[in-house]
Amino acid sequence: MRNSFLFFFFLPFIMMAQESTPFIIQKAAERLSQNELLNQVNSFSYESYENFKITGDPEALTGPGYKKTELRKTLKKTQVLFSERTILHVYDSIKGYKEVVTAAQMPGFEKPVYPVYTIIFQSQFLNQKDYIILDQRFKNPLHSSRTQFYDYQIEKDSVIENRTVYKVNFKPQPLAEIPNLLEGTVYIDAVNYDVVLFEIDTPGELNIETLHSFTYNTKAGVWVPLKRSLYVKKQKTKKELELFGGRLEVGNESPSENQTGQDLYMILEVDYFNYELNIPVDFGKKGILTEIPDEAIGRPESYWDEYRDSKEAYTTTQLAQFTNLDSVVTATKINRKLETLDKFKVGYYPVGFFDIDLKYLVKYNDYEAFRLGVGGQTNEKLSEKWRLSGYVAYGTKDDRFKYKISAGFRIDEEKNTWLNLYKSEDIAEIGAEKFLTDARVYSLFEPRLINIPTFFKYNSVGASLQQRLFPSLISEISLSRKRITQTTFYEFRPRDNSFTNYTLSEVVIGARYSPVSTFMLTPSGYQEITRGYPILSAQYTQGIKGLYGSNFNYGKLSAKAVYFQPWKDNSFTELQVEGHYGRGDIPLTHLYHAYPNSPTKDELLQRFSVAGRRSFETMYFNEFFSDRLITAQVKHRFPALNIASFLKPEVAFITRAALGSMNNTEEHIGIGFDTLEHGYFESGVELNKLLFGFGLSFSYRYGAYHLPDIEDNLALKFTFYLEL
C-alpha cells in the first residue's frame, strides 16, 4: 500500500518531467538561434589555444597517393603529427565576427600548411543546422529544424557552477532511417536554457567523441565557451577525411585477428579564456573570416611553453617527439610533396624556382593535329615581386610554332596586385568569348578542343593589371592590340568595306564576385574556406578604332552567374546562366557562339568524341553565331551508385537552352551560319566515372531547330571527370 501511495504521489512529477523534455529542448534551440551573447553585447573578444595531433601506429593510416606514404613515413619515426595555434576571437556589432590567428606552427614545416586551417574538423558553434565533424555534416540535435529526428530523455537534474541544469540524453528515433544522426548528452541551464555541456559519442566506422563545455559569465548572464575537444579512434572499417588538401583513409578494411598496435588517434583540443565584453576591439582587415598576419609565424618556443604548461597538453615523451619533427619532415621530403600536390591541382609541376605548366604539353585539334608544347612560370623561390611566364608550342599539321612571353611585377602584396606585360602569337577559336577572371581550370585535356574545326591567327601585345579589391572580388583590366589573319576563308564587310585581315585594339575590364564565400588571409595570400554561391562574373570590352592602327569601333558586354545547390541526399543541382551583347562593327571572329561541340559529320558514331562541361553537345560547329546571346544550363547529379569499392558511377540529367540574334548577317561572308531567334533546346543524361574518371553521355536536340533526320539530333560521347 505504501509503495502504491509513493508511486501515485510521484507520478505527476514523473509525467511533468517527461512532458517538459520537448519544452526544454525547444527553449535551448531558441536560445542558441538567438545567439544571446551577440545580442546582449556590442562587442567582445576572447582568446583560444588549440592543438591538433595524429598519433599512433602508422600502419593504421591508409589511403591513396603520396599522403599515405609520406604521413606513414613521418609517423613511423615520430608517432605523432602535430599543429598548434592561438587565436583572438573578436566581434563587433557592425563589422561582425572574425578570428585573428596570433600564433601558428606545424613543427617540421617552415610555415604552416595553410589549407589545413580551411578544414572544419569540428563545429565551433552549436547554433547551426548541421554539426560538422571531419568536414562531414550531421544533423544538429540542438537546432529546431532537426529535433524531429531525435528522441530526448531527461535523465536527472544536476548542478554545475552552482546552477541547476537538466541532463538530457538524445539519440536517433528508432524508426528514423536517416543518415548522419548523432547520439549523446546535453546539459541545459534550468533558468536561462543555455547549453552548459554538450557531448557526442558516436561509435561506428570511426569512434568519435566530441565535447563542448561552457563557463558562466556573470557579467553577461550567459554561458560562454570554456573547452572544446574532438577524439577520433581508428576502427576496423575505412573512413575518408580531408587533411593537407588530400584524402586520407583511417583504418584497415579487414585487419587480421592477430594484428596489434593498430590504434590511430586524431585529437583536437581547444581552450578558451580572457573574455572581454563591451570594449573596443581591433577588428583588423574586413571581409575575411580568418586572418593570419606575418608576425603569427615563427614565434619562439618560449611562447608555446606558456600554453602547453598551463593547459597540461603534453607529456615529456610527446615534447621529445615534436622536437624531432623538423629533421624527420626534412628527411622524408614531405614539404616538397605538399608543394607538388598544391600546384598540381591547378596544373603546375614545380621544379626549383620554375613551375612547369602541364596544360601545354600535348593537345590535339583539327587544325594543328598534335600540338606539342612546354610552358610555365617562375615562382616565389626566384622572386616574390617578379615573375616570368610563357610557353612555346608546335603544331604537327600546320607546321608552325606559337608562343607567349609575359613579365609581371607585384605592386601591392595585400591586394595581390600584379602589372603584366605580354606578347603572343597563336591561334584562337572563332566566336569563343572568355572571361578574364575565370578561375584557372586544369584537366589532362580540354574536352572541346579536339573537335574545333575553325580558328583564326593572332599576333598580340598588351598589358594587364590584376588585383583583389577585397576578398570576394577579383578584377582585371587589360589593354591589347591584336593583328588578326584567317585560317579559312572569311570576309568582313561593314558598310561596304572589305576586310579579311584586320587589327583590333581593345580595353577589357572584368570582375568576379563571390558574395557568399568565406576567406582566410595568410602570409601566402587568400585561401577560400568555403565556396558559396552564386558566383557572378561580368566583363566589358571596348574596341577603339584608330588606336595603334585598329580598324573598328565596338562594345561588348558579357555576364555570367553560377549557382550550386547541394541536397540532403548528397545530390546537387547546378544552374549556370550566361549572357552576351555586342554592338558596333564586330567581325565574326569576335562575336559569340553557344559553345557547340558536335563535329560536322553524317554518322552518329563518327561524331563520337569528348563531351564538354558547358557546351551544347548536339549543336554543330559554326551552325549558329550571335551578337546578342543568352544561354542557360541546369544540371542535376544524383548520389553516386555504390556498386563496388572501385565502381561508384554518378548519374546526371542536363538541360540546356540558348536564345540569340544578330544584326547585319550579310556583313559576314564565307562562313554559312544560322541565328537563334526561335530558341535552341537539348537535354541529356550522363553516366560519369565508370572507369578511371571516364563515363558516357547521351544528348538529344528538340524544339524549333530540330532536324528532319532523327540521328542528326543525337549526340553520344564520353565524359571525363578526374578529381585531383
MORAPE-V441641 format. One record per residue. N is the residue number from 1. SS is DSSP state (h for helix, s for strand, l for the rest). OMEGA is omega in whole degrees, 0 to 359 (none if undefined). D_FIRST is the distance of its C-alpha to the first C-alpha in Angstrom with 2 decimals. Layout:
n ss omega d_first
N SS OMEGA D_FIRST
N SS OMEGA D_FIRST
This chain:
n ss omega d_first
1 l 181 0.00
2 h 179 3.80
3 h 178 5.47
4 h 179 5.09
5 h 180 6.22
6 h 181 8.75
7 h 182 9.84
8 h 178 10.72
9 h 183 12.17
10 h 183 14.44
11 h 180 15.25
12 h 181 18.21
13 h 178 19.59
14 h 180 19.48
15 h 180 21.20
16 h 180 23.60
17 h 180 24.60
18 h 180 25.22
19 h 185 27.21
20 h 183 29.16
21 h 178 30.55
22 h 180 33.45
23 h 180 34.14
24 h 180 34.45
25 h 179 36.77
26 h 180 38.77
27 h 178 39.31
28 h 179 40.31
29 h 178 42.73
30 h 180 44.22
31 h 179 44.63
32 h 182 46.44
33 h 178 48.62
34 h 180 49.71
35 l 192 50.73
36 h 182 49.90
37 h 180 52.13
38 h 181 55.16
39 h 186 54.33
40 h 181 53.86
41 l 176 56.97
42 l 180 60.63
43 s 172 61.17
44 s 171 59.66
45 s 172 60.62
46 s 183 58.87
47 s 175 59.88
48 s 173 58.53
49 s 179 59.49
50 s 172 58.84
51 s 184 59.77
52 s 183 59.75
53 s 162 60.13
54 s 183 60.45
55 s 177 60.15
56 s 184 59.88
57 l 181 61.75
58 h 180 64.55
59 h 176 64.46
60 h 181 61.13
61 s 181 63.03
62 s 178 64.63
63 l 185 66.25
64 l 168 69.59
65 h 185 72.67
66 h 181 73.68
67 h 180 70.24
68 h 186 68.93
69 h 187 72.02
70 h 179 72.52
71 h 176 68.94
72 h 177 68.54
73 h 181 71.76
74 h 183 70.46
75 h 179 67.08
76 h 183 68.78
77 h 186 70.54
78 h 186 68.09
79 l 180 64.66
80 s 169 63.94
81 s 202 65.12
82 s 173 64.44
83 s 176 64.71
84 s 178 63.77
85 s 172 64.38
86 s 187 63.56
87 s 170 63.08
88 s 179 63.36
89 s 182 61.16
90 s 178 62.56
91 s 174 61.65
92 s 186 63.71
93 l 179 62.55
94 l 186 65.97
95 l 178 66.88
96 s 185 63.45
97 s 181 61.90
98 s 175 63.93
99 s 176 63.82
100 s 180 66.75
101 s 182 66.90
102 s 176 68.28
103 s 179 68.70
104 s 175 68.46
105 s 170 69.51
106 l 182 69.24
107 l 182 70.79
108 l 180 73.52
109 l 178 74.59
110 l 175 77.28
111 l 181 75.11
112 l 174 71.61
113 l 192 71.27
114 h 178 70.43
115 h 177 69.06
116 h 182 66.08
117 h 176 65.05
118 h 178 64.90
119 l 176 62.18
120 l 178 58.64
121 l 182 56.71
122 s 177 53.60
123 l 177 52.78
124 l 183 53.31
125 l 185 51.38
126 l 186 48.10
127 l 180 49.08
128 l 180 51.03
129 l 183 50.03
130 s 173 50.65
131 s 189 49.74
132 s 174 52.70
133 s 180 52.73
134 l 179 56.13
135 l 177 57.68
136 s 185 55.17
137 s 175 53.08
138 s 180 49.32
139 s 186 47.17
140 l 181 45.79
141 l 180 42.00
142 l 176 42.49
143 l 188 45.02
144 l 181 43.99
145 l 183 46.10
146 l 187 44.41
147 h 181 40.66
148 h 181 40.41
149 h 188 41.09
150 s 166 38.08
151 s 180 34.30
152 s 181 32.81
153 s 175 29.47
154 s 180 28.39
155 s 180 27.35
156 s 171 26.77
157 s 180 28.51
158 s 180 31.21
159 s 176 34.05
160 s 183 37.73
161 l 176 40.53
162 l 177 38.15
163 s 180 37.11
164 s 180 33.72
165 s 172 33.99
166 s 172 31.98
167 s 185 32.14
168 s 174 32.56
169 s 176 33.26
170 s 177 35.58
171 s 180 36.86
172 s 176 38.88
173 l 186 37.19
174 l 184 36.74
175 l 182 39.17
176 l 179 41.60
177 l 184 44.65
178 l 182 46.49
179 l 171 48.43
180 l 172 48.35
181 l 187 44.68
182 l 177 43.02
183 l 181 39.79
184 s 185 38.58
185 s 174 36.78
186 s 175 37.60
187 s 186 36.54
188 s 179 36.91
189 s 184 37.36
190 l 182 34.55
191 l 184 37.15
192 l 176 40.31
193 l 170 39.08
194 l 173 41.83
195 s 183 41.50
196 s 181 41.08
197 s 181 41.00
198 s 184 41.71
199 s 175 41.58
200 s 174 42.60
201 s 187 42.42
202 s 174 44.22
203 l 180 44.90
204 l 180 47.42
205 l 171 51.20
206 s 174 51.12
207 s 187 48.29
208 s 173 48.18
209 s 177 46.22
210 s 181 46.77
211 s 167 45.63
212 s 176 46.16
213 s 187 45.07
214 s 175 45.73
215 s 186 46.17
216 s 177 45.62
217 s 185 48.91
218 l 181 48.42
219 l 181 51.80
220 l 182 51.06
221 l 180 47.31
222 s 173 46.74
223 s 181 45.92
224 s 184 49.13
225 s 177 49.76
226 s 180 49.70
227 s 174 49.85
228 s 181 50.19
229 s 176 50.47
230 s 177 50.98
231 s 179 50.79
232 s 178 52.07
233 s 180 52.09
234 s 173 54.20
235 l 187 52.51
236 l 180 54.19
237 l 180 55.17
238 l 171 57.80
239 l 181 57.24
240 s 172 60.10
241 s 181 60.25
242 s 176 63.03
243 s 182 64.59
244 l 176 68.09
245 l 180 68.95
246 s 182 68.53
247 s 172 65.88
248 s 170 64.03
249 s 180 61.72
250 s 179 59.13
251 l 176 58.24
252 l 182 59.79
253 l 184 59.30
254 l 179 58.93
255 l 180 59.16
256 l 182 59.59
257 l 184 56.86
258 l 181 59.03
259 l 176 59.59
260 l 177 58.35
261 l 184 58.67
262 l 182 58.19
263 l 174 55.89
264 s 184 57.29
265 s 168 55.71
266 s 188 56.37
267 s 173 55.12
268 s 180 55.36
269 s 182 54.27
270 s 174 54.75
271 s 180 54.26
272 s 182 54.61
273 s 177 55.83
274 s 177 58.17
275 s 174 56.78
276 s 184 59.15
277 s 176 58.34
278 l 174 60.74
279 l 177 63.85
280 l 180 67.00
281 l 176 66.79
282 l 187 69.69
283 l 180 68.98
284 l 183 72.07
285 l 180 73.32
286 l 173 71.72
287 l 179 70.82
288 l 181 69.24
289 l 182 65.66
290 s 180 66.57
291 s 177 69.66
292 s 181 70.99
293 l 182 74.03
294 h 186 76.78
295 h 178 75.82
296 h 183 72.36
297 s 176 74.05
298 l 176 75.41
299 l 179 73.30
300 l 182 74.01
301 h 179 71.63
302 h 178 70.85
303 h 183 69.25
304 h 181 66.68
305 h 180 66.02
306 h 182 64.40
307 h 180 61.76
308 h 181 61.28
309 h 186 60.79
310 h 182 58.48
311 h 179 56.30
312 l 186 56.38
313 l 190 57.11
314 l 170 59.33
315 l 179 59.97
316 h 179 63.42
317 h 180 63.74
318 h 180 63.01
319 h 177 65.57
320 h 178 68.15
321 h 181 67.48
322 h 180 67.89
323 h 183 71.17
324 l 186 72.51
325 h 182 71.78
326 h 183 75.12
327 h 182 77.25
328 h 180 75.04
329 h 176 75.01
330 h 183 78.77
331 h 181 79.31
332 h 176 77.34
333 l 181 79.05
334 h 176 75.79
335 h 180 77.28
336 h 182 80.02
337 h 178 77.63
338 h 178 75.46
339 h 181 78.60
340 h 181 79.81
341 h 182 76.62
342 h 182 76.38
343 h 179 79.95
344 h 179 79.85
345 l 180 77.20
346 l 170 79.91
347 l 179 82.71
348 s 172 84.29
349 s 185 84.89
350 s 173 85.72
351 s 183 88.68
352 l 182 89.35
353 l 184 90.21
354 s 176 90.61
355 s 179 88.00
356 s 180 89.35
357 s 187 88.51
358 h 185 87.36
359 h 181 87.74
360 h 190 91.54
361 l 182 91.94
362 s 173 92.34
363 s 178 92.24
364 s 172 93.82
365 s 187 95.15
366 l 184 97.80
367 l 183 100.37
368 l 193 100.25
369 s 178 98.89
370 s 177 97.41
371 s 183 97.03
372 s 184 96.96
373 s 175 96.32
374 s 180 94.98
375 s 179 93.59
376 s 181 91.30
377 s 175 91.04
378 s 181 91.13
379 l 186 87.87
380 l 178 86.74
381 l 175 88.15
382 l 179 91.63
383 l 175 90.91
384 l 181 88.04
385 l 181 90.54
386 s 172 92.91
387 s 175 92.44
388 s 181 94.86
389 s 178 93.89
390 s 178 95.57
391 s 170 96.23
392 s 183 99.09
393 s 181 98.88
394 s 177 101.32
395 s 184 101.40
396 l 181 102.84
397 l 180 103.98
398 l 175 105.47
399 l 180 106.75
400 s 173 105.94
401 s 173 104.13
402 s 183 101.63
403 s 168 100.34
404 s 175 98.57
405 s 185 98.79
406 s 175 96.73
407 s 182 96.48
408 s 177 93.64
409 s 180 93.15
410 s 182 89.83
411 s 184 90.37
412 s 183 86.84
413 l 185 84.09
414 l 180 81.10
415 l 179 81.90
416 l 183 83.36
417 s 181 86.62
418 s 171 89.32
419 s 185 92.91
420 s 172 94.32
421 s 184 97.84
422 s 173 98.51
423 s 183 101.18
424 s 174 100.58
425 s 188 102.36
426 s 175 100.29
427 s 178 99.35
428 s 181 96.57
429 s 177 95.18
430 l 172 96.62
431 l 181 94.19
432 l 179 91.31
433 l 181 89.89
434 l 177 87.95
435 l 181 85.80
436 l 191 86.89
437 l 176 83.39
438 l 179 81.68
439 l 179 79.81
440 l 179 81.69
441 l 182 80.61
442 l 170 81.47
443 l 182 81.42
444 l 170 83.42
445 l 179 85.53
446 l 190 85.77
447 l 185 84.82
448 h 189 87.32
449 h 184 90.22
450 h 185 91.14
451 l 191 91.81
452 l 182 93.68
453 l 188 97.31
454 l 179 98.88
455 s 166 99.24
456 s 179 101.52
457 s 178 103.01
458 s 172 102.71
459 s 193 104.17
460 s 167 102.07
461 s 182 102.04
462 s 177 99.45
463 s 178 97.17
464 s 177 93.48
465 s 180 91.05
466 s 175 87.42
467 s 175 84.62
468 s 184 80.93
469 s 168 80.95
470 s 193 77.22
471 l 186 74.57
472 l 183 73.94
473 s 173 77.60
474 s 185 80.43
475 s 176 83.96
476 s 174 87.43
477 s 182 90.88
478 s 174 93.91
479 s 184 97.64
480 s 170 99.57
481 s 181 102.79
482 s 172 102.90
483 s 189 105.99
484 s 170 105.06
485 s 187 106.97
486 s 172 106.08
487 l 176 105.44
488 l 183 105.89
489 l 173 108.05
490 l 179 106.68
491 s 179 108.59
492 s 184 107.24
493 l 174 109.40
494 h 177 108.20
495 h 174 110.74
496 h 170 113.44
497 l 185 113.24
498 l 179 112.79
499 s 166 110.72
500 l 172 109.87
501 l 185 109.34
502 s 180 108.19
503 s 179 106.77
504 s 171 103.46
505 s 187 102.46
506 s 165 98.82
507 s 182 96.42
508 s 176 92.79
509 s 181 89.71
510 s 179 86.27
511 s 178 82.68
512 s 189 79.30
513 s 178 76.12
514 l 190 72.56
515 l 186 70.54
516 l 180 67.06
517 l 175 67.75
518 s 189 66.72
519 s 174 69.13
520 s 178 69.43
521 s 180 72.62
522 s 175 73.73
523 l 178 77.01
524 l 180 77.92
525 s 183 77.40
526 s 173 74.74
527 s 177 72.02
528 s 180 70.03
529 s 176 66.29
530 s 177 65.09
531 l 179 67.39
532 l 181 66.52
533 l 14 68.00
534 l 168 70.20
535 s 188 73.23
536 s 177 76.28
537 s 177 79.94
538 s 183 83.08
539 s 176 86.77
540 s 180 90.06
541 s 177 93.48
542 s 172 96.80
543 s 187 100.05
544 l 180 103.00
545 l 178 106.46
546 l 180 109.26
547 h 182 107.06
548 h 176 108.47
549 h 181 110.26
550 l 185 107.26
551 l 190 108.26
552 l 168 105.42
553 l 176 103.26
554 s 174 99.73
555 s 181 96.10
556 s 179 93.00
557 s 180 89.35
558 s 178 86.44
559 s 182 82.66
560 s 175 79.70
561 s 179 75.91
562 s 179 73.45
563 s 184 69.74
564 s 182 67.17
565 s 174 63.65
566 s 180 61.18
567 l 187 58.25
568 l 184 54.74
569 l 180 55.76
570 l 168 58.54
571 l 175 61.23
572 s 175 63.55
573 s 180 66.00
574 s 179 69.25
575 s 176 71.56
576 s 178 75.07
577 s 183 77.52
578 s 181 81.07
579 s 181 83.92
580 s 178 87.62
581 s 179 90.40
582 s 177 94.06
583 s 181 97.11
584 s 182 100.72
585 l 183 102.93
586 l 177 100.52
587 l 184 101.85
588 h 180 99.77
589 h 185 99.08
590 h 171 96.99
591 l 190 95.33
592 s 162 91.99
593 l 184 90.77
594 l 183 87.19
595 l 175 87.05
596 s 182 88.20
597 s 178 87.64
598 s 177 89.31
599 l 182 92.66
600 l 180 95.41
601 l 190 95.69
602 l 188 95.75
603 l 181 93.35
604 l 182 89.58
605 h 175 89.55
606 h 179 92.52
607 h 179 90.33
608 l 184 87.54
609 l 185 87.01
610 s 177 84.43
611 l 177 82.07
612 l 181 81.82
613 l 181 78.85
614 l 186 79.91
615 l 174 82.97
616 s 190 83.68
617 s 181 83.93
618 s 181 85.84
619 s 184 88.25
620 s 177 91.66
621 l 179 93.40
622 l 180 95.82
623 l 182 94.58
624 s 169 93.43
625 l 183 94.27
626 s 166 93.35
627 l 170 94.02
628 s 189 90.79
629 s 171 87.82
630 s 178 84.05
631 s 178 81.89
632 s 178 78.17
633 s 174 76.02
634 s 181 72.39
635 s 175 70.90
636 s 179 67.40
637 s 180 66.45
638 l 178 63.48
639 l 180 61.30
640 l 177 63.09
641 l 184 62.74
642 l 181 61.27
643 l 178 63.40
644 s 182 63.96
645 l 181 64.00
646 l 184 67.72
647 s 179 67.63
648 l 183 65.72
649 l 180 67.95
650 s 179 67.41
651 s 180 68.15
652 s 173 69.47
653 s 184 70.72
654 s 172 73.53
655 s 179 75.35
656 s 178 78.42
657 s 179 80.58
658 s 177 83.83
659 s 183 85.88
660 s 178 89.24
661 s 178 92.78
662 l 171 96.13
663 l 171 99.11
664 l 178 102.62
665 h 181 101.94
666 h 180 105.70
667 h 185 106.14
668 s 188 104.69
669 s 172 107.16
670 l 178 106.82
671 l 180 103.09
672 l 181 101.98
673 l 177 98.50
674 s 176 96.39
675 l 193 94.09
676 l 183 90.45
677 l 186 90.56
678 l 177 88.60
679 l 182 85.71
680 s 182 85.11
681 s 170 81.86
682 s 176 80.58
683 s 181 77.23
684 s 179 76.27
685 s 176 73.77
686 s 171 73.72
687 s 191 72.26
688 s 173 72.42
689 s 176 72.09
690 s 183 72.74
691 s 177 74.78
692 l 179 75.73
693 l 181 75.02
694 s 177 77.12
695 s 182 75.99
696 s 174 77.44
697 s 178 77.79
698 s 182 78.87
699 s 182 80.03
700 s 179 81.50
701 s 179 83.73
702 s 180 83.39
703 l 188 84.41
704 l 184 87.85
705 l 174 89.23
706 l 184 88.13
707 l 184 91.07
708 l 180 92.61
709 l 185 92.15
710 h 183 88.44
711 h 181 88.92
712 h 178 90.33
713 h 185 87.01
714 s 173 85.05
715 s 176 84.45
716 s 186 83.06
717 s 172 82.72
718 s 180 80.83
719 s 178 78.64
720 s 177 78.18
721 l 180 75.20
722 l 177 75.10
723 l 181 72.62
724 l none 74.18
